[in-house]
Amino acid sequence: MFFKTFGNKTVKELRRKQGLTAKELAMIAGVGSSMIRKVDYYKIKNVPEPLKSKIEPVLKGKKRF
């Protein structure tokens, strides 16, 4: 059931739930912070695939540093 609602949340909601700023998420995922800010208001299911595969494990809490 968790995974069904996960796709309907925005990147910003999931990022805040993990206690991360955009800059911290960008550093962990290895992308630019401007890229995270661009997709902050997208639902996670609408994020383009190369970026989604990098940030999804972090937002699920499976990957830290």
Steps between C-alpha positions, in 0.01 A plus 500: 500500500790738571628488144162586354482835679872568460461589132229757573714709738711792384878494522485784751263309731717190495819702541363684802379173653861375490620830650708596198553832330521520121875547523546193724287281273700619201828414670383151598355426156794652314306758300486879499285675758335703223378173349332405830340843527360464146319176585408590860131546418474199266337183622765231529332295227540794256872558559711410191652153527877562531441738791223290654723194528760707688273673752237233561713280733596806702139613536393151602764506774707213364812696408677752718850637429 
